Amino acid sequence: MSKSGFVPDIKRLDRHDWETLRHLRLTALADSPDAFLATYAKEDQYDPAQWQAEFDRGAWYIYEDGDGSVGLIGATREPQMPFDECYLEFIWVPRERRGTGMAFDLVDGVLNLLRADRYRIAYLWVLDGNEAAMGLYKKLGFVSTDERHTLDDRPGRTEERFMRDLS
């Protein structure tokens, strides 16, 4: 049994699932606009080719339970990264599911999948002030790299880089 009490099904999406990715990302942006650097207004304008191109950046996973697709996480790579490193991004569960353990199960499940795929390190960025996310990631074994940077499009805001050794 998972930490949340739900039996999770974490499914990896593929290019043909771009509409599911679109739906969940737009839902996440509408629900939690301050948690992401992306905006609803911008992503709502993406055409199908732009959504499919998201799969060129990496893998996208959804958390499914009896209520359908209710969580999202991306495991993406930057071109210069070593083959066994990735970034976790766009981590989201619905507001009514927060605090239930669902986010823990989603991230933990994806970390296990990445480990099985021989990833060695997972990174993520956390926006300042997002204490709930920071607490979650620390419970999952992420540690700060002490790297911070300011956000050009959000004056006064910063984000901090965390990492998790998967070996």
Secondary structure, DSSP 4 states (H G I P E B T S, - for coil): --TTSS--EEEE--GGGHHHHHHHHHHHHHH-GGG-SS-HHHHTT--HHHHHHGGGSEEEEEEEETTEEEEEEEEE--TTS-TTEEEEEEEE--GGGTTTTHHHHHHHHHHHHHHHTT--EEEEEEETT-HHHHHHHHHTT-EEEEEEEE-TTSTT-EEEEEEEE--
